[in-house]
């Protein structure tokens, strides 16, 4: 397996959902951009409707699944990386992705590293 870039949008759409397969299991992601905080949060559920995460802030440089205790969570690592480093005035390396930052043409990307790849390291 290889690292998977999740199909997030950076076209200014403030709320959207998609399904994707992580380590052989289908999951549904729902993303919402909060105007007050100027940041993205997401929900992750199984296609059977089992909640894995609700309202998780998309932060840079951490495993977004690290605090999830559900046995239904994906076994790999989910993380957001800055590919273009913002200035210190913009929050530096760990600046939260803005409305048009999280996606294929934005400065940040959301990646999933499968469990087998993590075990191989």
Secondary structure, DSSP 8 states (H G I E B T S, - for coil): ---EE-----SS-SEEEEEEEETTEEEEEEEEEETTTTEEEEEEEETT--EEEEEEE--BSSBTTTT---TTS-SSEEEEEESS---GGGTGGG----TTTBSTTSSEEEEEE-HHHHHH-
